[in-house]
């Protein structure tokens, strides 16, 4: 299990935090002397802070919401959180600024939402990203692969065949988003949009109980400072569960409507740091004869989500199903790919594929603007997502052959899915796709099912490529229904 | 599809919503007539088509979104769901009729979503389904759903005799705790339907079932089996069409489950898996179907019969295995079970006598 110290360390590994442009600690120290009164806070709060003895940003630097609440004697948590955030941001930005007389626009004049406001320099965005933090998964391997967890401000997609743990990862993230900031979390709330009816609150409570238990142990660690221990004490199952807001969408129109009202909901719940849609594919894989309409609707959703992610500084996590794509006229071209077609591939910033190899669950990062393609093994325990014990440590040094990383489907009888219709739009399967998607040897079956030309050639396809239906026919002709070992020796 | 909200809103004129007449006329000019078409257009697209300002479009879209979501409950927190479940001792599970099996399944099958029971022929799939028809009629406090069952047969004639046998054992077992559950009453609440083609199945799901489910007399819908129809009607070259129809059916079942709060159980056959190292069996119908399944349970039977006819008069019971392949609330577990004249039980010795309640 991941120690909280490790969690902290992961936080520190963020690029922007380690970047020291000025290289002069003294200069940073001077900048920390910046008076509280210059912070972009309301005057009543500034007066309150001043009356309680806070003078410079330095005083607020390492303070948490809970401690601040005690110091000021107020319980308006939203305002307190805002103060802590503003102070923290200013500290980070100050420590990274090259010179006091920087021609850059003053960070505090910039829009708090960073990414969406015009005229922000790349440097500021980089600094912003460091402050934004990420949501840990409780699997050090996956966290490391993603660069500290699921990043705020980005859209992350988890794809995988059924039963590989997509929903479990979503539940784990929805729980972990409420880890308080002093403990290395983001101290936020989660919006969980369930489209498949797989949100089981007992399971959520189980994962949350384990997380709460883990965080509470920090309280007994006397090497931690009081603030951290206080935060650890404050974590409770009730608080974690109360921070997960569940929406249930029964069809695509409800999903569209929900995405539309999300921005309103998040404005009234400013602590939301995570939006989960489990799964995005469920309502878009049926009932659409017009693929261009489907892709357009998906485009609308993805645009709204990206806008939410950047303007409210939250992480968007989507799950996607998988499908088998067969390219017409090409033998052995069947491969398992994420569903919803090629154009949806652009919707997420980060894409993680879950697969199973030798009975071990793996997460493979196949798309990321910042991190290289790696594979991290993980396990799902009663407590939630954890590191696989067999290969703890640095997984990046034990690369698994790319050809073995494909998501293994539950069954052999591949079939074409709606994706075949994407060919009608002129989008054929992308042959330059990462080697991740190569079919396993002997499993590249299908041989162009649905194509009358290749169907005639089915005899020339290897035994493993034969379709289920032909087994059926044989079985029935032999007068027995159950598969028999001899079926395997053709 | 009839009944689903997307089709309802694609027929509802946008005029029926309380929107300012000026905006309505702009929508009419832009050719946006139905509620669904407002949401199916991006904000900038709406602006272009109607000539409305950005703020007006935003107001319109959120008004329409609220109208569409008006029927569904507002978001609830996990805490409120958890507390409700705790106070009512009701977690949305359907008992399988044996304490041992239920404890392995953490209370039973998940009511929300779609449960698949796959297995080789004679593994006990139908037996389990018949038992579910009975346990569904138990009160909610005893793991049931206090309502009846719909049993859609697609491959065989409904095993009436076996059901009769089971109901007698079942009512005997519960005669003290639930005297109202007589054999007569139990069979009265099981609605059997025979379906031979996919089109008649679709008709069932679209029209007949919603009418029956809306009476509230049904807690579980069982399709035995989903594979029979789809494997028969679609050949090797029609995988794409089969996947499309499967997805429509699956979505329809999900919709029924969500809107009427009923458990949906689908029986599936298995297909041989060919691998270099041998292989075994896997549930049929492929990835398209598997993606629709919420919990997958496979049944298998041990071919070595535990025969002890010589020493006592206990009838032979084949050891079978129930395995959870995936489920959102369960780890992959497997548990042995036995089928006897009294039904399905996790314990061989308990199988013949009445279990303590």
Boltz contact constraints between the chains, C-beta under 6 A:
constraints:
  - contact:
      token1: [A, 162]
      token2: [B, 290]
      max_distance: 6.0
  - contact:
      token1: [A, 162]
      token2: [B, 291]
      max_distance: 6.0
  - contact:
      token1: [A, 162]
      token2: [B, 326]
      max_distance: 6.0
  - contact:
      token1: [A, 163]
      token2: [B, 325]
      max_distance: 6.0
  - contact:
      token1: [A, 163]
      token2: [B, 326]
      max_distance: 6.0
  - contact:
      token1: [A, 167]
      token2: [B, 328]
      max_distance: 6.0
  - contact:
      token1: [A, 197]
      token2: [B, 112]
      max_distance: 6.0
  - contact:
      token1: [A, 197]
      token2: [B, 113]
      max_distance: 6.0
  - contact:
      token1: [A, 197]
      token2: [B, 258]
      max_distance: 6.0
  - contact:
      token1: [A, 198]
      token2: [B, 113]
      max_distance: 6.0
  - contact:
      token1: [A, 198]
      token2: [B, 294]
      max_distance: 6.0
  - contact:
      token1: [A, 198]
      token2: [B, 328]
      max_distance: 6.0
  - contact:
      token1: [A, 200]
      token2: [B, 328]
      max_distance: 6.0
  - contact:
      token1: [A, 200]
      token2: [B, 329]
      max_distance: 6.0
  - contact:
      token1: [A, 201]
      token2: [B, 78]
      max_distance: 6.0
  - contact:
      token1: [A, 201]
      token2: [B, 81]
      max_distance: 6.0
  - contact:
      token1: [A, 201]
      token2: [B, 82]
      max_distance: 6.0
  - contact:
      token1: [A, 202]
      token2: [B, 91]
      max_distance: 6.0
  - contact:
      token1: [A, 203]
      token2: [B, 329]
      max_distance: 6.0
  - contact:
      token1: [A, 204]
      token2: [B, 78]
      max_distance: 6.0
  - contact:
      token1: [A, 205]
      token2: [B, 82]
      max_distance: 6.0
  - contact:
      token1: [A, 238]
      token2: [B, 79]
      max_distance: 6.0
  - contact:
      token1: [A, 241]
      token2: [B, 78]
      max_distance: 6.0
  - contact:
      token1: [A, 241]
      token2: [B, 79]
      max_distance: 6.0
  - contact:
      token1: [A, 241]
      token2: [B, 82]
      max_distance: 6.0
  - contact:
      token1: [A, 242]
      token2: [B, 77]
      max_distance: 6.0
  - contact:
      token1: [A, 242]
      token2: [B, 79]
      max_distance: 6.0
  - contact:
      token1: [A, 244]
      token2: [B, 77]
      max_distance: 6.0
  - contact:
      token1: [A, 244]
      token2: [B, 78]
      max_distance: 6.0
  - contact:
      token1: [A, 245]
      token2: [B, 75]
      max_distance: 6.0
  - contact:
      token1: [A, 245]
      token2: [B, 77]
      max_distance: 6.0
  - contact:
      token1: [A, 246]
      token2: [B, 75]
      max_distance: 6.0
  - contact:
      token1: [A, 246]
      token2: [B, 76]
      max_distance: 6.0
  - contact:
      token1: [A, 247]
      token2: [B, 75]
      max_distance: 6.0
  - contact:
      token1: [A, 250]
      token2: [B, 258]
      max_distance: 6.0
  - contact:
      token1: [A, 251]
      token2: [B, 4]
      max_distance: 6.0
  - contact:
      token1: [A, 251]
      token2: [B, 5]
      max_distance: 6.0
  - contact:
      token1: [A, 251]
      token2: [B, 6]
      max_distance: 6.0
  - contact:
      token1: [A, 253]
      token2: [B, 6]
      max_distance: 6.0
  - contact:
      token1: [A, 253]
      token2: [B, 9]
      max_distance: 6.0
  - contact:
      token1: [A, 253]
      token2: [B, 36]
      max_distance: 6.0
  - contact:
      token1: [A, 253]
      token2: [B, 68]
      max_distance: 6.0
  - contact:
      token1: [A, 256]
      token2: [B, 39]
      max_distance: 6.0
  - contact:
      token1: [A, 257]
      token2: [B, 39]
      max_distance: 6.0
  - contact:
      token1: [A, 257]
      token2: [B, 65]
      max_distance: 6.0
  - contact:
      token1: [A, 257]
      token2: [B, 68]
      max_distance: 6.0
  - contact:
      token1: [A, 257]
      token2: [B, 69]
      max_distance: 6.0
  - contact:
      token1: [A, 260]
      token2: [B, 61]
      max_distance: 6.0
  - contact:
      token1: [A, 260]
      token2: [B, 65]
      max_distance: 6.0
  - contact:
      token1: [A, 261]
      token2: [B, 65]
      max_distance: 6.0
  - contact:
      token1: [A, 285]
      token2: [B, 247]
      max_distance: 6.0
  - contact:
      token1: [A, 286]
      token2: [B, 247]
      max_distance: 6.0
  - contact:
      token1: [A, 286]
      token2: [B, 248]
      max_distance: 6.0
  - contact:
      token1: [A, 286]
      token2: [B, 251]
      max_distance: 6.0
  - contact:
      token1: [A, 297]
      token2: [B, 40]
      max_distance: 6.0
  - contact:
      token1: [A, 300]
      token2: [B, 42]
      max_distance: 6.0
  - contact:
      token1: [A, 321]
      token2: [B, 291]
      max_distance: 6.0
  - contact:
      token1: [A, 324]
      token2: [B, 287]
      max_distance: 6.0
  - contact:
      token1: [A, 409]
      token2: [B, 287]
      max_distance: 6.0
  - contact:
      token1: [A, 410]
      token2: [B, 290]
      max_distance: 6.0
  - contact:
      token1: [A, 411]
      token2: [B, 282]
      max_distance: 6.0
  - contact:
      token1: [A, 411]
      token2: [B, 286]
      max_distance: 6.0
  - contact:
      token1: [A, 412]
      token2: [B, 273]
      max_distance: 6.0
  - contact:
      token1: [A, 412]
      token2: [B, 274]
      max_distance: 6.0
  - contact:
      token1: [A, 413]
      token2: [B, 271]
      max_distance: 6.0
  - contact:
      token1: [A, 413]
      token2: [B, 286]
      max_distance: 6.0
  - contact:
      token1: [A, 415]
      token2: [B, 239]
      max_distance: 6.0
  - contact:
      token1: [A, 415]
      token2: [B, 243]
      max_distance: 6.0
  - contact:
      token1: [A, 415]
      token2: [B, 286]
      max_distance: 6.0
  - contact:
      token1: [A, 416]
      token2: [B, 239]
      max_distance: 6.0
  - contact:
      token1: [A, 416]
      token2: [B, 240]
      max_distance: 6.0
  - contact:
      token1: [A, 417]
      token2: [B, 243]
      max_distance: 6.0
  - contact:
      token1: [A, 417]
      token2: [B, 288]
      max_distance: 6.0
  - contact:
      token1: [A, 420]
      token2: [B, 240]
      max_distance: 6.0
  - contact:
      token1: [A, 442]
      token2: [B, 276]
      max_distance: 6.0
  - contact:
      token1: [A, 449]
      token2: [B, 239]
      max_distance: 6.0
  - contact:
      token1: [A, 450]
      token2: [B, 237]
      max_distance: 6.0
  - contact:
      token1: [A, 450]
      token2: [B, 239]
      max_distance: 6.0
  - contact:
      token1: [A, 450]
      token2: [B, 240]
      max_distance: 6.0
  - contact:
      token1: [A, 455]
      token2: [B, 237]
      max_distance: 6.0
  - contact:
      token1: [A, 463]
      token2: [B, 274]
      max_distance: 6.0
  - contact:
      token1: [A, 464]
      token2: [B, 274]
      max_distance: 6.0
  - contact:
      token1: [A, 467]
      token2: [B, 236]
      max_distance: 6.0
  - contact:
      token1: [A, 468]
      token2: [B, 271]
      max_distance: 6.0
  - contact:
      token1: [A, 469]
      token2: [B, 235]
      max_distance: 6.0
  - contact:
      token1: [A, 469]
      token2: [B, 236]
      max_distance: 6.0
  - contact:
      token1: [A, 471]
      token2: [B, 272]
      max_distance: 6.0
  - contact:
      token1: [A, 472]
      token2: [B, 231]
      max_distance: 6.0
  - contact:
      token1: [A, 481]
      token2: [B, 121]
      max_distance: 6.0
  - contact:
      token1: [A, 482]
      token2: [B, 120]
      max_distance: 6.0
  - contact:
      token1: [A, 482]
      token2: [B, 121]
      max_distance: 6.0
  - contact:
      token1: [A, 483]
      token2: [B, 272]
      max_distance: 6.0
  - contact:
      token1: [A, 483]
      token2: [B, 281]
      max_distance: 6.0
  - contact:
      token1: [A, 487]
      token2: [B, 272]
      max_distance: 6.0
  - contact:
      token1: [A, 488]
      token2: [B, 279]
      max_distance: 6.0
